[in-house]
């Protein structure tokens, strides 16, 4: 019925939608418009590359697969290479998509595309100013142990590892 821009930032917008439900109730609700993101599963010497980084919204360090927001009009594979280079210092000869997934469809339209990165090589880019990253390497079994120990708590990382394991 109606959409109104409430807030605009560099990497997201908040919109207020007024819409009618099937029961004829009129709803006004705020949602996050997001340009999308990418997540990369990169293998180096039979280990998966992870990043340990500070996450201000939860005020703690997290262990995650490299992941980041797409720039405006950026193709996902290009964004995957940029993010992988910024966060790990590596690029890959081959990026393969393993799916697109809504992050939180109850309040955001953000979709993350998951990629595997194969035949990786050093090719660093300068990290973003808010990225204080420590590169870590874990086997798939070690990563699942970290999930069980509640040391990997990022839902995209957990989901991606499970999907990756299912296609091996």
C-alpha positions as CSV (number, residue, x, y, z in Angstrom):
1,X,0.0,0.0,0.0
2,X,2.6,2.6,1.1
3,X,6.4,2.6,1.8
4,X,8.1,5.5,3.4
5,X,11.9,6.0,3.9
6,X,12.6,6.4,7.7
7,X,16.4,6.4,7.8
8,X,19.2,6.1,5.2
9,X,22.8,5.1,6.0
10,X,25.7,4.1,3.8
11,X,25.0,0.3,4.0
12,X,21.3,0.1,4.7
13,X,18.0,1.9,4.8
14,X,15.0,1.6,7.2
15,X,11.6,1.8,5.6
16,X,8.1,1.9,7.1
17,X,5.6,-0.1,5.2
18,X,1.8,0.3,5.6
19,X,0.1,-2.8,4.2
20,X,-3.1,-4.9,4.5
21,X,-3.0,-8.4,5.9
22,X,-5.3,-11.2,4.6
23,X,-7.5,-10.6,7.7
24,X,-8.0,-7.0,6.5
25,X,-5.9,-5.5,9.4
26,X,-3.8,-2.5,8.3
27,X,-0.2,-2.9,9.6
28,X,2.6,-0.3,9.9
29,X,6.0,-1.8,10.4
30,X,9.6,-0.9,9.9
31,X,12.0,-3.0,7.9
32,X,15.7,-2.9,7.0
33,X,16.5,-2.6,3.3
34,X,19.9,-4.1,2.7
35,X,22.0,-4.3,-0.5
36,X,22.9,-8.0,0.2
37,X,26.0,-9.7,1.4
38,X,28.4,-12.5,0.6
39,X,30.0,-15.2,2.7
40,X,33.1,-17.2,1.6
41,X,34.3,-20.7,2.5
42,X,38.0,-20.6,1.6
43,X,40.3,-23.7,1.9
44,X,44.0,-23.3,2.5
45,X,46.1,-26.5,3.1
46,X,42.9,-28.5,4.0
47,X,41.9,-26.0,6.5
48,X,39.0,-23.4,6.3
49,X,39.9,-19.8,6.7
50,X,38.0,-18.0,9.5
51,X,38.2,-14.5,10.9
52,X,38.1,-13.5,14.5
53,X,36.8,-10.0,14.8
54,X,35.2,-7.5,17.1
55,X,31.4,-7.2,16.6
56,X,30.2,-3.9,18.2
57,X,26.5,-4.7,18.1
58,X,27.1,-7.8,20.4
59,X,30.2,-6.3,22.1
60,X,32.4,-9.4,21.7
61,X,34.8,-11.1,19.4
62,X,33.3,-13.7,17.1
63,X,34.8,-16.4,14.9
64,X,33.1,-16.3,11.5
65,X,33.6,-17.2,7.9
66,X,34.6,-14.1,5.9
67,X,31.5,-12.2,5.1
68,X,30.5,-8.7,4.1
69,X,28.1,-6.3,2.6
70,X,27.9,-5.8,-1.1
71,X,28.6,-2.3,-2.5
72,X,25.8,-0.6,-4.5
73,X,25.3,-2.5,-7.8
74,X,28.2,-4.8,-7.1
75,X,27.9,-8.3,-8.5
76,X,28.0,-11.0,-5.8
77,X,31.1,-12.8,-7.1
78,X,33.0,-9.5,-7.3
79,X,31.9,-8.7,-3.8
80,X,33.0,-12.1,-2.6
81,X,36.5,-11.6,-4.0
82,X,36.8,-8.1,-2.5
83,X,35.6,-9.2,0.9
84,X,37.8,-12.3,0.9
85,X,40.8,-10.2,0.0
86,X,40.0,-7.5,2.6
87,X,39.4,-10.0,5.4
88,X,41.9,-12.8,4.7
89,X,44.5,-11.4,2.3
90,X,43.7,-14.1,-0.2
91,X,41.9,-14.3,-3.5
92,X,40.8,-17.4,-5.4
93,X,40.9,-18.6,-9.0
94,X,37.4,-20.0,-8.6
95,X,34.4,-18.8,-6.6
96,X,31.4,-21.1,-6.7
97,X,28.0,-20.1,-5.4
98,X,26.3,-22.7,-3.1
99,X,23.1,-20.7,-2.6
100,X,21.3,-17.5,-1.5
101,X,19.7,-17.2,1.9
102,X,17.6,-14.6,3.7
103,X,19.4,-13.5,6.9
104,X,16.3,-12.4,8.9
105,X,13.2,-12.2,6.7
106,X,11.1,-11.0,9.7
107,X,12.7,-7.6,9.6
108,X,15.1,-7.4,6.7
109,X,15.3,-8.2,3.0
110,X,19.1,-9.0,3.2
111,X,20.1,-12.0,1.2
112,X,23.6,-13.6,1.7
113,X,25.1,-15.5,-1.2
114,X,27.4,-18.3,0.0
115,X,30.6,-19.1,-2.0
116,X,33.3,-21.6,-1.9
117,X,36.8,-20.2,-2.8
118,X,39.1,-22.7,-4.5
119,X,42.8,-22.4,-5.6
120,X,43.5,-19.5,-3.3
121,X,46.5,-17.3,-3.4
122,X,47.9,-14.2,-1.6
123,X,46.3,-11.0,-2.9
124,X,45.6,-8.7,0.1
125,X,43.4,-5.6,0.0
126,X,43.3,-2.9,2.7
127,X,40.7,-3.9,5.3
128,X,37.9,-1.6,6.2
129,X,38.6,0.9,9.0
130,X,36.3,-1.0,11.4
131,X,37.9,-4.4,10.7
132,X,40.4,-5.6,13.3
133,X,40.7,-9.2,12.1
134,X,42.8,-12.2,13.2
135,X,43.0,-14.9,10.6
136,X,42.3,-18.4,11.9
137,X,42.4,-21.9,10.3
138,X,40.3,-24.9,11.3
139,X,39.4,-28.2,9.8
140,X,35.7,-28.9,9.3
141,X,35.7,-31.2,12.3
142,X,37.5,-28.6,14.4
143,X,34.9,-26.0,13.3
144,X,32.0,-28.2,14.3
145,X,33.7,-28.8,17.7
146,X,33.8,-25.0,18.1
147,X,30.1,-24.8,17.3
148,X,29.3,-27.4,20.0
149,X,31.5,-25.5,22.5
150,X,29.5,-22.3,21.7
151,X,32.7,-20.6,20.4
152,X,31.3,-20.2,16.9
153,X,27.9,-18.4,17.4
154,X,27.3,-16.7,14.0
155,X,24.3,-18.3,12.4
156,X,25.5,-17.6,8.8
157,X,28.8,-19.4,9.6
158,X,27.0,-22.3,11.2
159,X,24.5,-22.6,8.3
160,X,27.2,-22.3,5.6
161,X,29.4,-25.0,7.3
162,X,26.4,-27.4,7.4
163,X,25.6,-26.8,3.8
164,X,29.2,-27.2,2.8
165,X,29.4,-30.5,4.8
166,X,26.3,-31.7,3.0
167,X,27.8,-31.2,-0.5
168,X,31.3,-32.6,0.1
